[in-house]
Amino acid sequence: MTCIVVGASGQIGHFLLPRLLTRGQLVCALSRSVQTDRPGVHWLRGALPDAPPLPREPSALISLGPLAAFVDWLEQAPLRTQPRVIATSSMSVLTKQDSPDPAERAMIACLAQAEQRLIACCERRGLCWTLLRSTLIYGAGMDKSLTPIARQAMRWRVFPLPQGHGMRQPVHADDLALAVLAALDRPQSAGCVIAVGGGERLRASEMFARVRASLPVWTLPVPIPPALFGMLAWLLPRRAAMVARLGTDLIADNSDAERLLDLHARPFHPQS
């Protein structure tokens, strides 16, 4: 029996694949980028829903990539078994649904629709499913939020420090990998949408300060007050939603993750 992992070359897959191999699990990994096979892992290059033929008798289907494309494939997949389905989504479905940016609202609406389609498809095909909604992910240097800021700061030796008071709860990619494994092992997580945030809540300003402190080079800290960000939002309308969220809490209730998955996420340490 083979575990199919979609989006396996991403930040969660970076930690999940070695853990699956440690368990003796055979893995068929799908990625848009070229990867090299290794013992226990067979890589296929492609993207759903149009992808090379995948095993028809998987023990588990794990979606770590775009959810809508995964559902498009799952609805038509010629499966001969009833694999366990674990898919990752985002807490943005809840925290960004009222975004002032129409394009962002449309993206979130598509994600929410994909979640509902996944649930309906699994129920129709008799597949046990678990949906994991994460907060901001860090830990593999592949994220598109904190890592680009850190790299630019190291290049210019200047680190802008937004003075946002909204609470953040960054979650380590390895903790999400552990959540996936726990969902595979724990029947009580079937049929559940589970929020997974980090083990610590902190203000946005403190989050950025810790990222700066984790850098291997010195950077000049430049505090940016909310008034200046307001001006930037006016000058750069496409960034208005991001600016507005600096004063908004983007957090998750981890009680279901702890109860159903026995997951106790680590505090925020950007250097780990």
Summary of the structure (lengths in Angstrom):
residues: 272
radius of gyration: 19.4
end to end distance: 33.2
largest distance: 58.6
contacts: 871
relative contact order: 0.14
helix: 42%
strand: 22%
